[in-house]
Amino acid sequence: MYSYLVKLKKTNFTGNSAFFMLKIGNIELDMPFFQAPLSGYTDAAMRQIARQYGAPLTFTGVMLAKNILNERAFRKGIFHPAAGESPVGVQMLGEDPAIMARAAKAFGSIGYDIIDINIACPAPKVLRRGRGGALLKEPGVAIEIISAVRDAVDCPVTIKIRTGFGSDDGTRENFHQICEHAANTNIDAIVVHGRTVKGYYRGKADWSIIADVKKRHPNVTVIGSGDIFDAQTALDRLSMDGIDGVLIARGAIGNPWIFSDIRDMLNGKTPTPPSLHEQGETILRHFELVSDMHNDYKGVRYFRKFAANYCHRHPQRKKAMLAIMACTSRKQMTETIRLWFKLDREGAYV
Ligand SMILES: Cc1cc2nc3c(=O)[nH]c(=O)nc-3n(C[C@H](O)[C@H](O)[C@H](O)COP(=O)(O)O)c2cc1C
């Protein structure tokens, strides 16, 4: 399937947003960026907040393919997209082509719009089982998985891949081989994180390798990932030749405004930073969504990692963070957010 993005150079980033459309198979996004899969973060709550601030597409964190094939697990809400949530992609992890194909069908049947194959995860327990980033050492298996999943479903299929296993172990060739197969198999987008598996999250992502994928396969949609923490960096990356779209990953944790900022800048507008009051409303909304999914005890503890990131913009960041981290009940968390983020004073910045 031919996908395209009409992209203007940085100097022309003013004007008609229709120019920035990104197509992934039959899914048309009005903007060339989306929320990355983030295990432990991109649950239904974070995805809803991201969408509210203008992410045109969101992804689940990675899910083990074989789990969805268990009948009891299949019925569990945790595997399903939220009611009415679309477009939303699911990311699958596995090493067995037949299981990955069956899981893709199952995920498609419960409402996911895009199936993404993980060839990237660097977690040791995942690598030990030959999954995720380990597939960069076994390109034959990765290729079989891609073909099996492509044949199993009609919806768009994408791959998320790192640039090799290590940087000097010959696996860069495997990376290119897998990308070539994806391009020849009508995979709807190749999403490249510009680091190797061994590189984990260290150093800077290498965007020249990402752009090179497009040079080699001009007809495939290439999405880049790595180190996008603000809207200007997103625009800089989008202005590179060979980059059709970008993933917003760590940059969106506790910072959904990154999506509205990128939208504004692509439309030629200067983004306005959110007031403390607006931040507080969003944090509270996010916390309420989380609280609806967990009991009080778990919800408060689970939300702390989001709250820590939400505090980055606070003028008294450390104090606000300490106050929020000390909360142990839903009521206390709600009151503390209300207090520190001035929910009684609309428009407050300090
Ligand atoms: C906490 C965390 C969880 C992640 N979970 C996933 C995941 O489930 N699937 C995946 O493909 N990538 C995952 N990633 C990688 C990101 O999607 C992204 O490619 C990477 O963080 C680079 O982008 P960044 O530098 O802008 O954060 C994760 C990264 C982090 C930090």
The ligand as an ORCA input file, in Angstrom:
! r2SCAN-3c Opt
* xyz 0 1
  C       9.078      3.768     29.736
  C       9.182      3.406     28.292
  C       8.370      2.426     27.776
  C       8.459      2.077     26.431
  N       7.635      1.105     25.941
  C       7.691      0.781     24.625
  C       6.822     -0.212     24.102
  O       5.982     -0.790     24.793
  N       6.952     -0.502     22.780
  C       7.868      0.137     21.969
  O       7.954     -0.155     20.777
  N       8.675      1.086     22.446
  C       8.601      1.424     23.744
  N       9.410      2.416     24.219
  C      10.259      3.160     23.275
  C       9.557      4.426     22.773
  O       8.387      4.131     22.051
  C      10.480      5.305     21.915
  O      10.762      4.651     20.704
  C      11.783      5.634     22.626
  O      11.522      6.061     23.946
  C      12.559      6.730     21.895
  O      11.840      7.927     21.863
  P      12.147      9.149     22.900
  O      13.650      9.285     22.954
  O      11.463     10.333     22.211
  O      11.562      8.770     24.196
  C       9.365      2.743     25.557
  C      10.189      3.738     26.096
  C      10.108      4.076     27.435
  C      11.002      5.172     27.959
*
